[in-house]
């Protein structure tokens, strides 16, 4: 989803580039120190994220009993995040490390739409998971997402992602330009169209999921506040504050999403202002230059999206008691923790199950929902 013509300047339609020296400094590739530094920062995130997402998919694949609607959506998000971590970090680093665009026509046409569709599939899955948590605790049981609905939603996430990526595919072009002393290769977009369309993308990728999270988690928090008061009246003062623990979990989920996604929004807005300020009237494309701040914001926003894809299994998998129990039963988990005598617990788990009290069936049932879905 990058616009590579930023690095390469305008089309220079009125210049005979074949007889003109390249107007920028020729550097071919970055210094080894910068390549090592950035690769060292990205590689651990990618390895951690690939491991986490593969384990979520593996546990779901091996355990039929835990294929609930929520867990199917978590698995769909893990698949999208896994694809993102397998493809996009290396595309980003390749673009950053080399002066010329290295991926050719296929890469230019394909990698931007692929990144767009995968990330959109991930955030739509995340929004569906948030809604499912809402229905489990706040709304009537009839509104819950069924397994059939979950499978339909999984298909919809990818269809919507692919459809929204079509304009990017249609408006990207790979170009080569021969200068006197340099063959320039770059991937460019029709910025008149795409610069506006990016606001559609960030609305789907950032603002809509964020609004859904905030509204759903506020509703859940208010419901738990009411439930906690009823529980205290009937059972006496509890040692665990359900409302407080729920608030912590909701805060973590929302803040992580904002921290990892809002910089990309800031990058798109900055990009729009940069292009708008450099517009030239007669051209079909917008002509512009970029400064160092652009590249820093671009790289940081990309890196934070990688982090988001890497920690989603931790937030949505490890916090799910069904996934955690299923993971502990795998051969890998037994091998990893065979020398560890202490019980593995997660700081993200909100509610610990209490002994069932027969006369309080309603409260016990509600606790089960909370344990499972938050």
QUITA-V375682 format. One record per run of one state. SS is the DSSP state (H for helix, E for strand, C for the rest). FROM is the first residue (numbers start at 1). LEN is the number of residues. If there is no record, write none. Layout:
ss->SS from->FROM len->LEN
ss->SS from->FROM len->LEN
This chain:
ss->C from->1 len->4
ss->H from->5 len->4
ss->C from->9 len->8
ss->H from->17 len->3
ss->C from->20 len->9
ss->E from->29 len->1
ss->C from->30 len->2
ss->H from->32 len->31
ss->C from->63 len->1
ss->H from->64 len->3
ss->C from->67 len->2
ss->H from->69 len->29
ss->E from->98 len->1
ss->C from->99 len->5
ss->H from->104 len->34
ss->C from->138 len->3
ss->H from->141 len->3
ss->C from->144 len->3
ss->H from->147 len->24
ss->C from->171 len->1
ss->E from->172 len->7
ss->C from->179 len->4
ss->E from->183 len->7
ss->C from->190 len->1
ss->H from->191 len->45
ss->C from->236 len->6
ss->H from->242 len->36
ss->C from->278 len->14
ss->H from->292 len->27
ss->C from->319 len->2
ss->H from->321 len->8
ss->C from->329 len->2
ss->H from->331 len->6
ss->C from->337 len->21
ss->H from->358 len->16
ss->C from->374 len->1
